[in-house]
Amino acid sequence: MSTEAIETIHTRTGTGSYAKLYLFALFIIVVAGLIGPVSFNVGPGKVVLLPMVWAILLGGALGLARGFMPAPLRLDVPLQFKSSAILQAGLLVFTAKLGLMVGSSLPTIMRAGWSLAFQELGHFVGTILLGLPLALILGIKREAIGATFSVGREPSLAIIGERYGMNSPEGRGVLAEYLTGTIFGAVFIAIFAGLITSLKIFDPIALAMGAGVGSGSMMAAAAGAIAAQQTPEVAKTVATFAAASNLITSVVGTYFTLFISLPLAVFTYKIFEPIIGRKTAASVTSGPSSSEASEHDDVNANERHGELSSGERWVAWIAIAILSLISDLILYKTSPASALPGMAIIVACVAAGHYLTRALKGVVPAVCVISVVAMYLTSPWCPWAPSIVAITGKVNFLAATPPMLTFAGLSLAKDVPAFRRLGWRIVLVSLVANAGTFLGATAIAQIFHH
């Protein structure tokens, strides 16, 4: 039996390779923390590259380099799918921490009222106003609808899949947006949000609302870049409003996307395609290559759909918590002993929300249930709120982002072959759409916030 075959068996059975994934993550988090933030000027603005950016880049590099690495260190495709599943667990830990921050600020958020409500319109209309015309000029046809009606996360894939089918042009477009967001989204939005923040055009609270695009990793990256340029007190408020905005986008965004932004994208396409549409090499998109399909077909269904067993799920939650404590120590000099009780509460919120979601038969998404549980514990209606706020406040919300984005990076290489086929045009359109959703929501929040 070949070395590669042995490695594949080890990956599937979890023998050695599962622990290897967490060791890779530990190595990346330490290196990213030691590199620290790097800033440089771009014209009148400033770009800040935070450790979370190095984390996702280092993770992606390890996956892409698997062909050059010895078998014991190789990050094969099944392991990359496993990393993607761990990422989902990391997002829940991050969601719980943000929910704990939001609960104590509910009165402030309720006073913000209209600005938080109407910024949701900017999140989705902004993608269409900027992304769709560019797609048509570049010669992209109906793929433009799928790529620009939203930021293209999991609910958007489901909507397009049900309405058009994933083998349709619209399906290829939303897949391109999804891949772009997965591979470049967090890095791009962190750089872009940091640059816009440095221009001092928008209020930090409006920028925070714009950061809640409905993707946990992208929201974390954008909020981190915005918060890094504020005082500690304002940085905490930025995180709170970003979390609240992201929660609203996650809760009502699916319905908003289905009934407003998708019909608007279709209508806009019909109007402008005959006027500014062009025909280029991007007008026809080929299907997946046989080699890539074979490689991904070799992964079992549970791995591909990001499912963890009950034991693996607990391991993932605890591992993410430990990695976050290490990140907090390196980046913010927080003693793990002082932050450990707060992290234990965070993991308890995740577990409670997860099992409540299962009891509800999945009618309400886990991210919403976990957020509600966490928000209640620090809200004015919880009798233990002051103590919980004090304990969980010792865990820096930015400390959880490098571990989360590390696993995002470690899962990327599996998508690169499909992503390469979609070409640079759809990448550019997707990035412009992401910029549009951030700017659109920020501008509307700025108007209503003031």
C-alpha positions in Angstrom: 0.0 0.0 0.0 1.3 3.4 -0.9 2.2 6.1 1.6 -0.5 8.3 0.1 -3.1 5.6 0.6 -2.1 5.1 4.2 -2.4 8.8 4.8 -5.9 8.8 3.3 -7.0 6.0 5.6 -5.5 7.8 8.6 -7.3 11.0 7.6 -10.7 9.2 7.3 -10.4 7.3 10.5 -9.1 10.3 12.4 -6.0 8.4 13.6 -3.4 11.0 14.2 -4.7 13.4 11.6 -7.4 14.9 13.7 -4.9 15.9 16.4 -2.6 17.0 13.6 -5.3 19.6 12.5 -5.3 21.1 16.0 -1.5 21.1 16.2 -1.4 23.0 12.8 -3.9 25.5 14.3 -1.8 26.0 17.4 1.3 26.6 15.3 -0.5 29.1 13.1 -2.1 31.0 16.0 1.3 31.4 17.7 3.0 32.5 14.5 0.2 34.9 13.6 0.3 36.4 17.1 4.0 36.8 17.1 3.8 38.6 13.7 1.2 40.9 15.2 -0.6 43.8 13.4 1.1 45.4 10.4 -0.1 48.8 9.1 0.9 50.8 6.0 -0.5 53.8 4.2 -2.5 53.7 1.0 -3.0 57.2 -0.3 -4.9 59.2 2.4 -6.0 56.0 4.2 -4.3 53.3 6.3 -4.5 49.5 5.9 -4.1 47.4 9.1 -3.3 43.7 8.7 -4.3 42.1 12.0 -3.2 38.6 13.2 -6.5 37.2 12.0 -5.4 37.9 8.4 -2.1 36.1 8.9 -4.0 33.2 10.4 -6.2 32.6 7.4 -3.3 33.2 4.9 -1.0 30.8 6.8 -3.8 28.2 7.0 -4.5 28.5 3.2 -0.8 28.2 2.4 -0.4 25.0 4.4 -3.3 23.4 2.5 -2.0 24.5 -0.9 1.5 23.2 -0.1 0.3 19.7 0.7 1.8 18.3 -2.5 5.3 19.4 -1.4 5.0 18.1 2.2 5.8 14.7 3.6 2.8 12.4 4.2 2.7 12.9 8.0 2.4 16.6 7.5 0.1 16.6 4.5 -3.3 18.4 4.8 -5.4 16.2 2.4 -8.9 17.0 1.2 -10.8 15.0 3.8 -9.0 16.8 6.5 -9.8 20.1 4.9 -13.5 19.2 5.0 -13.0 18.4 8.7 -11.4 21.8 9.2 -14.5 23.4 7.6 -16.7 21.5 10.1 -14.6 22.7 13.0 -14.9 26.3 11.6 -18.7 26.0 12.1 -18.1 25.1 15.8 -15.7 28.0 16.1 -18.4 30.4 14.7 -20.7 29.2 17.4 -18.2 30.0 20.2 -17.6 33.4 18.7 -21.4 33.9 18.4 -21.8 33.1 22.1 -19.2 35.6 23.1 -20.8 38.3 21.0 -24.2 37.5 22.4 -22.9 37.9 25.9 -21.6 41.4 24.9 -24.9 42.3 23.2 -27.1 41.4 26.2 -25.7 44.1 28.5 -26.1 46.6 25.8 -29.6 45.9 24.7 -30.9 49.2 26.0 -28.3 51.1 23.9 -29.1 49.0 20.9 -32.8 49.5 21.3 -32.2 53.3 21.3 -30.3 52.9 18.0 -33.6 51.5 16.6 -34.1 52.8 13.1 -30.4 52.8 12.1 -30.1 49.1 12.9 -33.4 48.3 11.2 -32.7 50.2 7.9 -29.0 49.3 7.5 -30.3 45.8 6.6 -31.5 47.3 3.3 -28.0 48.5 2.6 -26.5 45.1 3.1 -28.3 43.6 0.2 -29.1 46.6 -2.2 -25.4 47.6 -2.0 -24.3 44.3 -3.6 -26.7 44.8 -6.5 -25.9 48.5 -7.1 -22.2 48.0 -7.4 -21.7 44.3 -8.3 -24.3 43.7 -11.0 -23.4 46.5 -13.4 -19.7 45.6 -13.2 -20.6 41.9 -13.9 -22.5 42.9 -17.0 -19.7 45.1 -18.3 -17.3 42.2 -17.8 -19.5 40.0 -19.9 -20.9 37.8 -17.2 -24.5 36.8 -17.9 -27.0 35.2 -15.5 -24.2 34.1 -13.2 -24.3 37.8 -12.2 -27.7 37.3 -10.5 -26.4 34.6 -8.2 -23.1 36.4 -7.5 -24.6 39.8 -6.6 -28.1 39.4 -5.0 -26.4 38.8 -1.6 -23.0 38.1 0.0 -23.5 34.5 -0.9 -23.4 32.6 2.3 -25.1 29.2 3.1 -28.7 30.5 3.1 -28.1 32.1 -0.3 -26.8 28.8 -1.7 -30.0 27.2 -0.4 -32.3 29.9 -2.0 -30.6 29.7 -5.4 -30.4 25.9 -5.3 -34.2 25.6 -4.7 -35.1 28.4 -7.1 -32.8 27.7 -10.1 -30.7 24.6 -9.2 -27.0 24.6 -8.5 -26.1 23.6 -12.1 -27.8 26.7 -13.4 -25.9 29.9 -14.3 -27.4 31.5 -11.2 -26.1 28.5 -9.2 -22.6 28.9 -10.6 -22.7 32.6 -9.7 -23.7 32.1 -6.1 -21.1 29.4 -5.8 -18.5 31.8 -7.1 -19.6 34.4 -4.5 -19.5 31.8 -1.8 -16.0 30.6 -2.8 -14.7 34.1 -3.0 -16.1 35.0 0.4 -14.6 31.8 1.9 -11.2 32.2 0.3 -10.8 36.0 0.2 -13.8 37.5 2.0 -12.4 37.8 5.5 -9.0 39.1 4.3 -10.6 41.5 1.8 -13.2 42.9 4.2 -10.6 43.4 6.9 -8.4 45.4 4.6 -11.3 47.3 3.1 -13.0 48.1 6.4 -9.7 49.2 7.9 -9.0 51.5 5.0 -12.5 53.1 5.1 -12.3 53.5 8.9 -9.0 55.3 8.6 -10.6 57.9 6.3 -12.7 59.2 9.2 -15.7 59.6 6.9 -18.1 57.4 8.9 -19.0 57.2 12.6 -17.5 54.0 14.2 -21.0 52.8 15.2 -22.2 53.1 11.6 -19.1 51.2 10.4 -19.9 48.5 13.0 -23.4 48.1 11.7 -22.0 47.8 8.2 -19.7 45.0 9.4 -22.7 42.7 10.2 -22.9 41.2 6.7 -24.3 37.9 7.8 -21.0 36.0 7.8 -19.4 35.3 11.2 -15.9 35.3 9.9 -16.3 38.4 7.7 -18.1 40.2 10.5 -15.3 39.3 12.9 -12.6 40.5 10.4 -14.4 43.8 9.6 -15.2 44.5 13.3 -11.7 43.7 14.3 -10.2 46.1 11.7 -12.6 48.9 12.8 -12.1 48.3 16.5 -8.3 48.3 16.1 -8.4 52.0 15.3 -10.6 53.0 18.3 -10.2 53.5 22.0 -10.8 50.4 24.1 -14.3 51.6 25.2 -15.3 52.5 21.6 -13.9 49.2 20.4 -16.2 47.3 22.7 -19.2 49.3 21.4 -18.1 48.5 17.9 -18.1 44.8 18.6 -21.5 45.0 20.2 -23.2 46.8 17.3 -21.4 44.6 14.8 -22.8 41.5 16.6 -26.3 43.0 16.8 -26.2 43.9 13.1 -24.9 40.4 12.1 -27.6 38.8 14.2 -30.3 40.8 12.5 -28.8 40.0 9.1 -28.7 36.3 10.0 -32.3 36.2 11.4 -34.2 38.2 8.8 -31.7 38.2 6.0 -32.9 35.0 4.5 -36.4 36.3 4.1 -35.2 39.7 3.0 -32.9 38.0 0.4 -35.7 35.7 -0.9 -38.5 38.3 -1.2 -36.6 41.6 -1.9 -33.0 41.4 -3.0 -33.3 38.3 -5.4 -36.3 39.7 -7.3 -34.5 43.1 -7.4 -31.4 41.5 -8.9 -33.5 39.7 -11.5 -35.4 42.9 -12.4 -32.1 44.9 -12.6 -30.5 42.3 -14.8 -33.4 42.3 -17.3 -33.3 46.1 -17.5 -29.5 46.6 -17.8 -28.2 43.5 -19.6 -29.5 44.7 -23.0 -27.9 48.1 -22.4 -24.5 47.5 -20.9 -24.1 43.7 -21.2 -21.1 42.4 -23.2 -20.0 39.0 -24.5 -16.6 37.8 -23.3 -15.0 34.5 -22.3 -16.8 34.8 -19.0 -20.2 34.5 -20.8 -19.9 30.7 -20.8 -18.9 28.8 -17.7 -17.7 25.2 -17.9 -18.6 22.5 -15.5 -16.2 20.9 -13.0 -13.3 18.9 -14.2 -13.4 15.1 -13.9 -10.3 15.0 -11.7 -11.7 17.6 -9.3 -15.1 15.8 -9.1 -13.3 12.5 -8.5 -11.3 14.0 -5.7 -14.3 15.5 -3.9 -16.4 12.4 -4.5 -13.8 10.5 -2.5 -14.9 12.3 0.6 -17.9 10.8 2.5 -21.1 12.8 2.8 -20.8 13.6 6.5 -17.4 15.2 5.9 -18.6 17.1 2.9 -21.6 18.6 4.6 -19.6 19.7 7.6 -21.0 17.3 10.2 -19.2 16.4 13.4 -20.1 13.5 15.7 -21.2 14.4 19.2 -17.8 13.7 20.7 -16.0 15.6 17.9 -18.3 18.6 18.4 -17.4 18.8 22.1 -13.7 18.4 21.2 -14.0 21.2 18.7 -15.7 23.6 21.2 -13.1 22.9 23.9 -10.2 23.2 21.4 -11.5 26.5 20.0 -11.8 27.7 23.6 -8.3 26.7 24.5 -6.9 28.2 21.3 -8.7 31.4 22.0 -7.2 31.6 25.5 -3.7 31.1 23.9 -4.5 33.8 21.4 -5.7 36.1 24.2 -2.5 35.5 26.1 -0.2 36.3 23.0 -2.1 39.3 21.7 -3.5 40.9 24.8 -1.4 39.5 27.7 -4.6 38.1 29.3 -3.9 35.5 31.9 -5.5 32.2 30.9 -6.4 31.5 34.6 -8.4 34.8 34.8 -10.1 34.2 31.4 -10.9 30.5 31.9 -14.2 31.0 33.9 -15.5 33.3 31.3 -14.6 30.9 28.5 -16.3 28.1 30.4 -19.5 30.2 30.4 -19.1 30.8 26.6 -18.8 27.0 25.9 -21.8 26.4 28.2 -23.9 28.8 26.1 -22.9 27.1 22.9 -23.8 23.6 24.3 -27.1 24.9 25.7 -28.0 26.6 22.4 -27.0 23.5 20.4 -29.2 21.1 22.4 -32.1 23.6 22.4 -31.8 23.7 18.6 -32.0 20.0 18.4 -35.0 20.0 20.8 -36.7 22.5 18.5 -36.0 20.1 15.5 -33.9 22.8 13.8 -36.8 25.1 13.2 -34.7 28.0 14.6 -31.0 28.1 13.5 -28.5 27.3 16.2 -26.8 30.7 15.8 -30.0 32.4 16.7 -30.7 30.2 19.7 -27.2 30.5 21.1 -27.3 34.3 20.7 -30.6 34.5 22.6 -29.3 32.3 25.4 -26.1 34.3 25.7 -27.9 37.7 25.5 -30.3 36.7 28.2 -27.5 35.9 30.6 -26.1 39.4 30.5 -29.4 41.3 29.9 -31.1 43.5 32.5 -33.7 40.7 33.0 -31.2 38.1 34.2 -30.5 38.3 38.0 -26.9 37.1 37.6 -26.1 39.5 34.8 -23.6 41.7 36.6 -21.5 38.8 37.7 -21.6 37.1 34.3 -20.7 40.4 32.6 -17.7 40.7 34.9 -16.5 37.1 34.4 -17.0 36.9 30.6 -15.6 40.5 30.1 -12.2 39.1 30.8 -12.2 37.3 27.5 -11.3 39.6 24.6 -13.8 39.1 21.7 -10.9 39.6 19.2 -9.0 36.6 20.7 -11.5 34.2 19.2 -11.1 35.4 15.6 -7.5 34.0 14.9 -8.6 30.5 15.8 -11.8 30.8 13.8 -10.1 32.1 10.7 -7.2 29.6 11.1 -9.6 26.8 10.4 -11.2 28.8 7.6 -7.7 29.0 6.1 -7.0 25.3 6.6 -10.2 24.4 4.7 -9.6 26.5 1.7 -7.3 24.5 -0.6 -10.1 22.0 -1.4 -12.1 24.8 -3.2 -9.2 26.2 -5.2 -9.7 24.0 -8.4 -13.4 24.9 -8.7 -12.6 28.5 -7.9 -9.9 28.7 -10.5 -12.3 27.7 -13.3 -14.7 30.6 -12.5 -12.0 33.1 -13.5 -10.9 36.5 -12.3 -14.0 38.4 -13.5 -16.3 36.7 -11.1 -13.8 37.2 -8.3 -13.7 40.9 -9.0 -17.5 41.1 -9.1 -17.7 39.2 -5.8 -15.3 41.5 -4.0 -17.1 44.6 -5.3 -20.3 43.1 -4.1 -18.8 42.6 -0.7 -17.6 46.2 -0.7 -21.0 47.3 -1.7 -22.8 45.5 1.1 -20.4 47.1 3.7 -20.6 50.6 2.2 -24.4 50.5 1.6 -25.2 49.4 5.1 -22.7 51.8 6.6 -24.1 54.8 4.7 -27.7 54.0 5.7 -26.7 53.5 9.3 -24.7 56.8 9.2 -27.9 58.6 8.0 -30.2 57.2 10.7 -27.6 57.1 13.5 -27.2 60.8 13.2 
